[in-house]
Amino acid sequence: QVQLVESGGGLVQPGGSLRLSCAASGSIFSIDAVGWYRQAPGKQRELVAAITLGGSTNYADSVKDRFTISRDNAKKTMYLQMNSLKPEDTAVYYCNADVRVNLFFRSAYWGQGTQVTVSS
C-alpha cells in the first residue's frame, strides 16, 4: 500500500549541488523517523542523515556541513540537499521511512534508490 519514490539524482561536477526528494504515497496516517542512506559500489549501505517527526537531525561525519535533511509533513515528502559534492559521494541514495498506517501499526519502507554521480 505504501510507496516511497525518490527523484533528483544525476551527474554533477565536484563542488556542485543536488537536491533529492522522496515522496510517500498510499494509506498513510503519519511518517515518523526518516533516513537517507547511500551505497557505493563494493561497499555496504550507510546512513547519511536522519530526521525525526519533530525535526531533530543527525548526519554522518562525512557529510556534516555539506548535506541538509528536511521534510514537509503536509506533502509527505522528504528531502536531502547536497552541496559541495565530492567524488566520494558517488552512490545510489535511498530513503527509508517509518510509516504509520494507523494509530496502532508502523512499518519501515524503502525507496527504489536514485543514482548520484560526482565526476569531472
C-alpha positions as CSV (number, residue, x, y, z in Angstrom):
1,Q,0.0,0.0,0.0
2,V,2.8,2.5,0.9
3,Q,5.3,3.6,-1.6
4,L,8.4,5.8,-1.4
5,V,9.5,7.3,-4.7
6,E,12.9,9.1,-5.0
7,S,14.0,11.6,-7.5
8,G,16.6,14.2,-8.1
9,G,19.7,12.2,-8.7
10,G,22.1,12.7,-11.6
11,L,25.5,13.6,-12.8
12,V,27.2,16.6,-11.2
13,Q,30.7,18.1,-11.1
14,P,32.7,18.2,-7.9
15,G,31.6,21.2,-5.9
16,G,28.1,21.1,-7.3
17,S,24.8,20.6,-5.7
18,L,21.8,18.3,-6.0
19,R,18.5,18.1,-4.1
20,L,17.0,14.6,-3.6
21,S,13.3,14.1,-2.9
22,C,11.4,11.2,-1.5
23,A,7.6,11.3,-1.9
24,A,5.4,8.9,0.1
25,S,2.0,7.8,-1.0
26,G,-0.6,5.3,-0.1
27,S,-2.5,4.6,3.1
28,I,-0.5,6.8,5.5
29,F,-1.5,8.1,8.8
30,S,1.8,9.7,9.6
31,I,5.5,9.4,8.9
32,D,7.8,9.1,11.9
33,A,11.6,8.9,11.5
34,V,13.2,9.2,8.1
35,G,16.7,8.3,7.0
36,W,18.7,8.8,3.8
37,Y,21.2,6.0,3.1
38,R,23.7,5.5,0.3
39,Q,25.6,2.6,-1.1
40,A,28.7,2.9,-3.3
41,P,30.0,0.1,-5.5
42,G,31.7,-2.6,-3.4
43,K,30.6,-1.0,-0.1
44,Q,27.9,-1.6,2.4
45,R,24.9,0.7,2.7
46,E,25.5,3.5,5.2
47,L,23.3,6.0,6.9
48,V,23.9,9.5,5.6
49,A,21.3,11.6,7.5
50,A,18.2,11.1,9.6
51,I,15.3,13.3,10.8
52,T,12.6,12.7,13.4
53,L,9.0,13.6,13.2
54,G,9.8,16.6,15.3
55,G,12.6,17.7,13.1
56,S,15.7,16.6,15.0
57,T,18.5,15.7,12.7
58,N,21.7,13.6,12.7
59,Y,24.4,13.3,10.0
60,A,27.3,11.1,9.2
61,D,30.6,12.8,9.8
62,S,31.5,12.6,6.1
63,V,28.6,14.8,5.1
64,K,28.2,17.2,8.0
65,D,28.2,20.9,7.0
66,R,27.5,19.9,3.4
67,F,24.2,18.0,3.4
68,T,20.9,19.0,4.9
69,I,17.9,16.7,5.5
70,S,14.4,18.2,5.8
71,R,10.8,17.2,5.5
72,D,7.4,18.6,4.6
73,N,4.9,16.7,6.6
74,A,1.9,18.1,4.8
75,K,3.2,17.0,1.5
76,K,4.6,13.7,2.9
77,T,7.9,14.4,1.2
78,M,11.4,14.2,2.5
79,Y,14.5,16.0,1.0
80,L,18.2,15.8,1.0
81,Q,20.1,18.9,-0.1
82,M,23.6,18.0,-1.1
83,N,26.2,20.8,-1.5
84,S,29.9,20.9,-2.2
85,L,29.7,17.4,-3.6
86,K,32.8,15.2,-3.8
87,P,33.6,12.2,-5.9
88,E,33.4,10.0,-2.8
89,D,29.7,11.0,-2.5
90,T,29.0,8.9,-5.7
91,A,26.5,6.2,-4.7
92,V,22.9,5.1,-5.0
93,Y,20.9,7.1,-2.5
94,Y,17.9,5.5,-0.7
95,C,15.3,6.9,1.6
96,N,13.8,4.9,4.4
97,A,10.8,5.9,6.4
98,D,8.9,4.6,9.4
99,V,5.4,4.9,8.2
100,R,2.4,4.7,10.5
101,V,-0.6,3.4,8.5
102,N,-2.9,3.7,11.5
103,L,-2.7,4.5,15.2
104,F,-1.5,1.0,16.1
105,F,0.8,-0.1,13.3
106,R,4.1,1.2,12.0
107,S,6.5,-0.3,9.5
108,A,9.7,0.7,7.7
109,Y,9.7,1.2,3.9
110,W,12.4,1.8,1.3
111,G,12.5,3.8,-1.8
112,Q,13.9,2.4,-5.1
113,G,17.0,4.5,-4.9
114,T,18.4,7.2,-7.1
115,Q,21.9,7.4,-8.6
116,V,24.2,10.3,-7.7
117,T,27.4,10.5,-9.7
118,V,30.0,13.2,-8.9
119,S,32.7,13.4,-11.6
120,S,34.5,15.8,-13.8
